[in-house]
Amino acid sequence: NVKPLIQVRSRRVGGATYQVPMEVKRKRATSLATRWILDATRKKKGRPMFKRLADELIMAYRREGAAMSTRDNVHKMAEANKAFAHLTW
């Protein structure tokens, strides 16, 4: 559930830098999701790592938690910049 479908990438055109939305390849989506889950787990304190990781995985299954909010932010950013989609290379 945490895997992103689209992301923004910087593209320099004529001296200006645009955030261009692009599709995410399957392997990169998996690595991003794993990274976001581990980052969200590491930010929480007070419990053993295995319990924090288990909680974050359960929250990801329910489409909640910090990793899902990171994914939602990436999707919102891509949606906001879809006017620059024609700059895809």
Secondary structure, DSSP 4 states (H G I P E B T S, - for coil): ----SEEEEEEEETTEEEEEEEEPPHHHHHHHHHHHHHHHHHH--SS-HHHHHHHHHHHHHTT-SHHHHHHHHHHHHHHHTGGGGGG--
